[in-house]
Amino acid sequence: MKLFLTFCALCCFIGIFRLPIEYYTFLRTIVSLGALIVLYNFLSFKQYYFSIIFLAVLILFNPVFPIYLYQKSLWIPIDTVTGILFLLVNFADKLEQKKEEEIAEETSELTKHIRAPSRDRIINPKKPKED
């Protein structure tokens, strides 16, 4: 998935240049597929704010009902921002995985040093009655 998101970002950055209309149809298909995958992941992790952003990307780059802005000067910032969003999602996920790995290593090191109490001892909570 990481490679695909990087490919989506690269395609967005290439889309800044003047290319044939076939490339932009390809770009719409690739970016909408990438946005759909990211949207599914964000919704499964219940991150609704980021899912709204990629829902807008999905609607804007929709190849079934395309939105035409007719001016290249309008698409250049949209392609740039979309490429940056795909890169941010790609690298932010890597940073979260590294943090999780570091936390797992720290907890495993702490559990090595802490001696677990024996569970075989029986402690009577009540005091014995004195006659």
Secondary structure, 3 states (H helix, E strand, C coil): CHHHHHHHHHHHHHCCCCCCHHHHHHHHHHHHHHHHHHHHHHHHCCCHHHHHHHHHHHHHCCCCCCCCCCCHHHHHHHHHHHHHHHHHHHHHHHHHHHHHHHHHHHHHHHHHHCCCCCCCCCCCCCCCCCC
